[in-house]
Amino acid sequence: MAEAQFKVFRGEGSKGKLFEFPVEVTEGMVVLDAVQQIQSRHANDLAVRWNCRAGKCGSCSAEVNGKPRLMCMTRMDELSLDVPVQIEPMRGFPHMKDLVTDVSRNYEINKKIRPLTPKPRETDGTYRMQQEDIDRIQEFHKCIECFLCQNVCHVIRDHSVKEFAGPRFLISIASLAMHPLDTLNRLKELKDVFGLGYCNITKCCTEVCPENIKLTDNGIIPLKERVAGAFYDPLAWLWKNLSSNSKKITEIKK
């Protein structure tokens, strides 16, 4: 049995500091085990979120040695124990207490996303889709809403751009916009409401995703291409205006 030193952030609101605790490390331990050991033996009132312990609920998100990770999926044998392991709350969200942050803004953003609006059913009462179209968006539904991608995004973390929905919700919109049955045009909302243009595709969100979703390559970049084509392509703009004028002329003649 080995012993490790942990530095865990403790405090409320904007006030707090790192406190050092000893941890007995046994085979197979993950960081969440160590934090719970600290809670049990040294700091009974330590505030920390966790639920499934299997990397599927997204509750135990934190910063382990400065990197956003799920504590239940970060094995102790992956970390160097020569120096204290540092555990801090997610920096991209308002701090509440100890390792707990206020992620309520994410749920407010989610309310703004219009739900799937499917086209009418076929004459036999069914929907028909190509399997490849479904496969394309299936990846996006793996999201466990750990919000690590939101936390690491520099637009949210460093610049506090309130108009920017963040990678988790751009992926949510991608799962709808790319759905073969969806009938809504979501491009204007992406540009004006969800701030797609603020993303400069650094791929930091993809790097921290515990489900290995290729948020940038498979979701955000295709959305940016669609918005660019609709609003910034001069030929598309010209065609849109010609079509609009032609429609007005037709209505006048009537």
DABEL-V335515 format. One record per backbone hydrogen bond with DSSP energy under -1.0 kcal/mol. CO is the residue of the C=O (numbers start at 1). NH is the residue of the N-H. Records with the same first field share a line. If there is no record, write none. Layout:
CO=NH + NH
This chain:
2=25
4=23
5=85
6=21
7=87
8=19
10=17
11=98
12=15
17=10
19=8
21=6
23=4
25=2
26=29
29=76
30=34
31=35
32=36
33=37
34=38
35=39
36=40
37=41
38=42 + 43
43=46
47=99
60=71
62=69
63=88
64=67
67=64
69=62
71=32
74=31
75=78
76=79
85=7
86=65
87=9
88=63
94=102
96=13
97=100
100=96 + 97
103=106
104=108
105=109
106=110
107=111
109=112
110=113
117=183
122=125
126=122
130=134
131=135
132=136
134=138
138=141
139=142
140=143
147=151
148=152
149=153
153=157
154=158 + 159
155=161
161=164
166=170
167=171
168=172
169=173
170=174
171=175
173=177
174=178
176=179
181=119
186=190
187=191
188=192
189=193 + 194
190=196
194=165
195=198
196=199
203=207
204=208
209=212
213=215
214=218
215=219 + 220
216=221
219=223
220=224
221=225
222=226
223=227
224=228
225=229
226=230
227=231
228=232
233=237
234=238
235=239
236=240
237=241
238=242
239=243
240=244
241=245
242=246
243=247
244=248
245=249
246=250
247=251
248=252
249=253
250=254
